[in-house]
Amino acid sequence: MATIVHGFDWPDRFVVGTVGMPGDRTFYLQARTGSQVVSVAVEKQQTAALADRIDEILDELMAEGDNPFSVPAVAPEGLEDIDPLDIPIEEQFRVGVLGLGWDPSTAQVVIEAFPRLDEEPEPTADIVEIEPEEAFIVRIPVGSARAFAKRTRDVVSAGRPLCPLCGEPMTSDEHVCTLPDGFQ
């Protein structure tokens, strides 16, 4: 069976957003071109790692001689997107694997997301390739990639504040932390 590809080349919008209250949020990657909107659920840690890795790739490209791809050091003005996710939010799938690449022929960052497997394949001596049922592939230019990474960091950090003593997230209830050895 062929993989169903939800592909977005030069989307009108590509963002990370959440639904729910801090401590109980569901994170989504969402792309839109015209009236076509696709949302995939993703873990908070995956979004944070994706933003960091996008910035690393862009920083490496920027450091190349004469910055041949005109990679901006920060998100360009006018590309900041602070709007909520487009609704209705219909989860296409829950992400298991994220991939990130660079296409020098179009000067675009390529983000690939594949669904989580319900069951892990049995280990065998043979290499078994599993073709995913679906794929979410988004290609964005370098300025949009910087803006995406910035928004993602902002969304991730908008959660529950961290306790200054134990470093764990504090809930709206009374926070009780376990202090490290040596603290009383």
C-alpha positions, 0 to 999 in steps of 0.5 A: 500500500502506498504512503499517503503524503500530506505535502506542503511546498511553500505553505501559507502557514506552518506553525506549532500550537497547543490545545489545552491548559498548561500541564495538560496541553496537546501540541500540534504541527499544523500546515495550511495552503489555501483551504487545505489544513493538516494537523498532526499531534506531536510531543512537547519535547519533539517540538523543542528539539525540532526548533533547536535543530532547525536553528542549528542547520540555519546557523551552519548554513549562515556560517558558509562563505558569503551566506549563499542562501541569505539565511537570516540570523533571527526571524525576519520582521513580518514573518512572526505568527502569534495566531492560534491554530486554525480550527477545526483541529482534526488530528491526522495522526500522532507523530512517532518520528520527525525528520529534518533536512535541507534542500539546496536546490530550493533553499528550503528546510524540509520537515518530515513527520511519520506516525507512531507505530502501534506495535514495534516490529519483532526483532529479527536478523533481517532488516525489515523496512516498514513503509509508513501509512502516512507522511506529513512533509513541509518545505519552508524557506529559511526566513519562515524556518527561523520564525517557526523555530522562534514561535516553537520556543515561545509555545514550549516556554508558555507552559507551567513555570519551573520551580527555582529549587527543584526544576520541576514544573509547578502546577496550579495546586500547591507545589511540593518539591524534593530538594537536592541533597544538601538543601533543607 
